[in-house]
Amino acid sequence: MGKKGKSAVQDELRPEYDLKELLAHGVRGKYASRYHKGTNLVLLDPDVARHFGHDDKAINDALRLVIELGKLPRIRKTG
């Protein structure tokens, strides 16, 4: 079986819908900034993910602990 060309593909849009009219009032990228604002995905390496499972609360708690530890005064070793 070969691939169907564009001419062999059937248009499934109902005749009462005019695609040009439907797309005439669309705004490209209308929600793009809203999408990017709320998107901050991070891919964890497998070894790190194993320690937390797939629990976002555990990962957030661990990162908050790292932030707090970074605020502690550092003790300098002498000698």
Buried (B, 14 or more C-beta within 10 A) or exposed (E): EEEEEEEEEEEEEEEEEEEEEEEEEEEEEEEEEEEEEEEEEEEEEEEEEEEBEEEEEEBEEEEEEEEEEEEEEEEEEEE
